[in-house]
């Protein structure tokens, strides 16, 4: 298992991954790419050119978590979403693609910019997985009481590993 990230030369970070870890990371990032496919824009050519999209929040709880309402007021949130969600989706896709492109078995050295993309991508996948698993702050208590033959056990362990990986990356950056 990866020992996490450590600080490298000139603002880089370094980690060693085994092939199975890379396969998990790539699979999860591919799922994020599918989930945050490019946003749709309206039929108006000006709206398409400006990236103005729909104003409705997704019914999918994961998408609602990845693209939360910016305001308590539904009308303000809808207007904000209309002008920002397409760009936010593009950013999430770029971060996931950076992770896909740079994750490899063995030693991985990331530039500061790549590492920032990894932090955001790991956060997105943790939000998605955590939402699907209905993770609470009592995760470690739940995990300790969960039998290994429970079908959710591997997903909880993956979530826990992603949390560790993100934490080590943040610490290596700062």
C-alpha positions as CSV (number, residue, x, y, z in Angstrom):
1,X,0.0,0.0,0.0
2,X,1.2,3.5,-0.8
3,X,2.9,5.3,2.0
4,X,1.3,8.5,0.8
5,X,2.8,11.6,-0.6
6,X,6.0,13.3,0.6
7,X,7.5,16.7,-0.4
8,X,9.9,16.6,-3.3
9,X,12.3,19.1,-4.8
10,X,11.2,22.5,-6.0
11,X,7.6,22.2,-4.8
12,X,6.9,18.8,-6.2
13,X,5.4,15.9,-4.4
14,X,6.2,12.2,-4.6
15,X,4.4,9.0,-4.0
16,X,4.9,5.3,-4.9
17,X,1.9,3.4,-6.1
18,X,1.4,-0.3,-6.8
19,X,-0.5,-1.3,-9.9
20,X,-3.7,-2.2,-8.0
21,X,-3.8,1.3,-6.4
22,X,-3.4,2.9,-9.8
23,X,-6.1,0.8,-11.2
24,X,-8.5,1.9,-8.4
25,X,-7.5,5.6,-8.9
26,X,-8.0,5.4,-12.6
27,X,-11.3,3.6,-12.3
28,X,-12.6,6.2,-9.9
29,X,-11.4,9.1,-12.0
30,X,-13.1,7.6,-15.1
31,X,-16.3,7.4,-13.2
32,X,-16.0,11.0,-12.1
33,X,-15.4,12.0,-15.8
34,X,-18.6,10.2,-16.7
35,X,-20.5,11.7,-13.9
36,X,-19.5,15.3,-14.6
37,X,-19.8,15.2,-18.3
38,X,-19.8,18.6,-20.0
39,X,-22.8,20.7,-19.0
40,X,-25.5,21.3,-21.4
41,X,-26.2,24.8,-22.7
42,X,-29.4,26.4,-24.0
43,X,-30.5,26.6,-27.6
44,X,-29.6,30.2,-27.8
45,X,-26.3,30.6,-29.7
46,X,-25.2,33.4,-27.3
47,X,-25.9,31.2,-24.3
48,X,-23.9,28.3,-25.9
49,X,-21.0,30.7,-26.7
50,X,-21.0,32.0,-23.1
51,X,-21.4,28.5,-21.5
52,X,-24.7,29.4,-19.9
53,X,-26.5,26.3,-18.8
54,X,-29.6,25.1,-17.1
55,X,-30.5,26.4,-13.7
56,X,-32.0,23.3,-12.2
57,X,-30.1,21.4,-9.5
58,X,-29.6,17.7,-10.3
59,X,-31.9,15.1,-8.6
60,X,-28.8,12.9,-8.3
61,X,-27.5,13.3,-4.7
62,X,-23.9,12.9,-5.9
63,X,-24.2,15.7,-8.5
64,X,-26.1,17.8,-5.9
65,X,-23.1,17.3,-3.6
66,X,-20.5,18.1,-6.3
67,X,-22.5,21.2,-7.4
68,X,-24.2,22.4,-4.3
69,X,-26.6,25.4,-4.2
70,X,-24.7,28.6,-3.7
71,X,-27.5,30.3,-1.8
72,X,-30.4,29.3,0.5
73,X,-32.7,31.2,-1.9
74,X,-33.7,28.9,-4.7
75,X,-33.9,31.7,-7.3
76,X,-30.5,33.0,-6.5
77,X,-29.0,29.5,-6.5
78,X,-30.6,28.8,-9.9
79,X,-29.2,32.0,-11.4
80,X,-25.7,31.3,-10.0
81,X,-25.8,27.7,-11.3
82,X,-26.9,28.8,-14.7
83,X,-23.7,30.9,-15.1
84,X,-21.2,28.8,-13.3
85,X,-21.9,25.1,-13.5
86,X,-20.6,24.5,-17.0
87,X,-17.3,26.0,-16.0
88,X,-17.2,24.1,-12.7
89,X,-17.8,20.8,-14.7
90,X,-14.9,21.7,-17.0
91,X,-12.6,22.2,-14.0
92,X,-13.6,19.0,-12.4
93,X,-13.1,17.1,-15.7
94,X,-9.7,18.7,-16.1
95,X,-8.6,17.8,-12.6
96,X,-9.8,14.2,-13.1
97,X,-8.0,14.0,-16.5
98,X,-4.8,15.3,-14.9
99,X,-5.0,12.5,-12.3
100,X,-5.7,9.9,-15.0
101,X,-2.7,11.2,-17.1
102,X,-0.2,11.2,-14.2
103,X,-1.2,8.2,-12.1
104,X,1.2,5.3,-12.8
105,X,2.6,2.3,-11.0
106,X,5.8,3.0,-9.3
107,X,7.2,6.5,-8.4
108,X,5.0,9.4,-9.3
109,X,6.3,12.9,-9.0
110,X,3.8,15.7,-9.4
111,X,4.4,19.4,-10.1
112,X,2.7,21.8,-7.7
113,X,0.0,22.4,-10.3
114,X,-0.6,18.7,-10.9
115,X,-0.7,18.1,-7.1
116,X,-3.4,20.8,-6.7
117,X,-5.4,19.1,-9.4
118,X,-5.0,15.8,-7.5
119,X,-6.2,17.4,-4.3
120,X,-9.4,18.7,-6.0
121,X,-9.9,15.4,-7.9
122,X,-9.5,13.3,-4.7
123,X,-11.9,15.6,-3.0
124,X,-14.5,15.1,-5.8
125,X,-14.2,11.3,-5.7
126,X,-14.4,11.3,-1.9
127,X,-17.5,13.5,-2.0
128,X,-19.1,11.2,-4.6
129,X,-18.2,8.0,-2.9
130,X,-19.0,9.4,0.6
131,X,-22.5,10.5,-0.7
132,X,-23.2,7.1,-2.2
133,X,-22.0,5.3,1.0
134,X,-23.8,7.9,3.2
135,X,-20.6,8.4,5.2
136,X,-21.0,10.2,8.5
137,X,-18.4,11.6,10.9
138,X,-18.6,8.2,12.7
139,X,-16.9,6.5,9.7
140,X,-14.2,4.8,11.8
141,X,-16.7,3.5,14.3
142,X,-18.9,2.2,11.5
143,X,-15.9,0.6,9.7
144,X,-14.6,-1.1,12.9
145,X,-18.0,-2.7,13.4
146,X,-18.5,-3.7,9.8
147,X,-17.8,-7.3,9.0
148,X,-15.3,-7.9,6.2
149,X,-17.9,-9.9,4.2
150,X,-20.3,-7.0,4.1
151,X,-20.5,-5.9,0.5
152,X,-19.9,-2.3,1.5
153,X,-16.6,-3.1,3.2
154,X,-14.3,-2.6,0.2
155,X,-16.0,0.7,-0.7
156,X,-15.5,2.0,2.9
157,X,-11.9,0.9,2.9
158,X,-11.4,2.7,-0.4
159,X,-13.0,5.8,1.0
160,X,-10.7,5.6,4.0
161,X,-7.6,5.1,1.8
162,X,-8.6,8.1,-0.4
163,X,-8.9,10.2,2.7
164,X,-5.4,9.2,3.8
165,X,-4.0,9.8,0.4
166,X,-5.6,13.3,0.2
167,X,-4.4,14.1,3.7
168,X,-0.8,13.1,2.9
169,X,-0.9,15.1,-0.3
170,X,-2.1,18.3,1.5
171,X,0.6,17.8,4.2
172,X,3.3,17.3,1.5
173,X,2.2,20.5,-0.2
174,X,2.2,22.6,3.0
